[in-house]
């Protein structure tokens, strides 16, 4: 069996595992919080006095967006909503006084792609350059 081919196979295998690991990390970083829209609706009805302010951040694709709730105890909760206009009308009807709408967040292409570029570069590196260098077996004379 050709040792060079076998070592190359090990390197490409570990490159695949590195790629999978990076994808798993990316999925965990993009997770939404445990705070949901029904909880937000319940909180603005029952715990409005504990809310310091509500920030509505619309997405580029209107009317979806994110609602950030800042509590009096300096904690923060956020949830994603499908209609920010509905949230605005609900907040007008409740006793929450401090709320405002920000501009839509527009990320630069570099911010969106930096993780993908780095992980793809690592995948290419591990695919074409083996982790373990090929060493020649040294025969010891008898």
Secondary structure as UniProt FT lines:
FT   HELIX           3..29
FT   HELIX           37..46
FT   HELIX           48..50
FT   STRAND          51..58
FT   TURN            62..63
FT   STRAND          65..71
FT   TURN            72..73
FT   STRAND          76..81
FT   HELIX           84..93
FT   STRAND          99..102
FT   HELIX           109..128
//
